[in-house]
Each structure stands twice: as structure tokens, then as C-alpha cells.
């Protein structure tokens, strides 16, 4: 069983952000167009870069501390790619082009 670590988990901070990355975060936040998910994640990263604690970010963003830790950890590992959602809409295809062609031939023949 993992013991409760308390304030140690609150010390999670975003990695050092240079000026270009800071400007990119500001553009994502100020632009307002695009995905709300990207906007929220960028705001969490920016607040962490400004020195705000995980608990304070969670309170401001109306989300859980675990979610804030996930966003910050993913940004530290993957950079700006982690801010953009990975989901895609629609139903996944049942067959690829190759397998679909073979299955049709086997049904008709």
C-alpha cells in the first residue's frame, strides 16, 4: 500500500519554459478559437509555470488535483503535443481496404 505523501505531490511543477514556449502558451490561451481542451490544458501549464501549486490550479480550473498532475506530467514528458486532444470522432472502421476486399470476394464466391 502506498503511504499518503501529502505536500510532496503539491511540489510538482512544469519544466523550465523559455520565452518562445511562454509566448506560444499565451497565444493558445488568448486566441480562444480551437479546442476548449487545449485551452484548459495550456492554462494549467501556464499557471504552474507562474509558480501556482497543484491544489490552487485545481481550484481555479474546477478540476481534480490528479488531473492537473496528469496535464503537467504529460507536458513535461511530451511538450506541446500533449496539449492537443488525441481522440478522433466517428466509428472505427471494421475492415481495412485489403481485408474488406477479400471478405467481399469470399462472401460472393
N, C-alpha and C positions, 0 to 999 in steps of 0.2 A: 504494500500500500504506500502511496506517495504522501509524504507529510505536507501539510499546508505551508507554503513558503512565504506567504504574506507579502511584505513590501518588496521583496526581491523581484517579483514579477512586475511590479509597477515601474521598475527601472528600465524596462525595455524602451529603447529609443531607436529612431530611424538612423541609418548610417549617415555619415557626413555628406551633405548635399552642397555641390558647388553652385556658383551663380547661375550658370546655364540651366541646370536642373531646377533651381528655385524659380527661375523665370518661366520654365515650362509648366511647373505646377500652378503658378499664378495664372497662366494663360488658360489652363484646363478649368480652373475654378471660376475665373471671370467670364469666360466665353459663354457658359451656360447652355450652349447647344450640345447635342450629343447625349450620351448615356448618363442617366442620373447615378447609376452605379459607379461609373468612372469619376464623376464629380465628387461623390461622397468619399470614395477611397482617396482621391487626391487631397481632399480637405483633411482627412485623418492624418495623412503623411505630413502635410504642411504643419499641422498643429503639433505633431511630435517633433518636427524639426525646430519649431519655435520653443521647445522645452516643456510643453504641457505633458502631464502624466497620463498614463493609460486610463485611469479612473476618470480624470477630468475630460478627456477626449470622448470617452463612452457617454458621459453625461451630456455633453454638448451635441454629440451626434445621435443621441437617442438610440443607442445600440449597446450590446454587451461588451464587457472588457475583453472577453475571449475573441470576439470579432475584431476588435481594434488590434489585439496582439497578432491575429492572423494576417491582417492587412499590412501591418508594419513588418512582420517577419517575411511575408511574401515580397514586399518591396525591397527589403534588404537583400534577399536572395536573387530576385529576378529583375529588379529595376522597374522601369515604366511599363513593361509588358504586363506586369501583374495588376496594373490599374484597370485594364480593359477586360470586360467580361469574356469568358471563353465559350459561353453557351451559344447554340445556334437553334433557330426555330425550325419547326416542322417535324414531320415524322421521319425517322431514319429509313433509308432505302432497304427493301427486303433482299434484293439481289444486286450484285454488281453487274455491269454491262455484259461481261463474259459469262457469268453463271446464269444470268437471266436468259441469254440466248440459248444455252444448252438445255435449260429446263423447258423452254417452249418447244424445242425440237423433240424432246423426249415425250412430251405430252401429245404432240400431234402425230407422232410416228409410231 
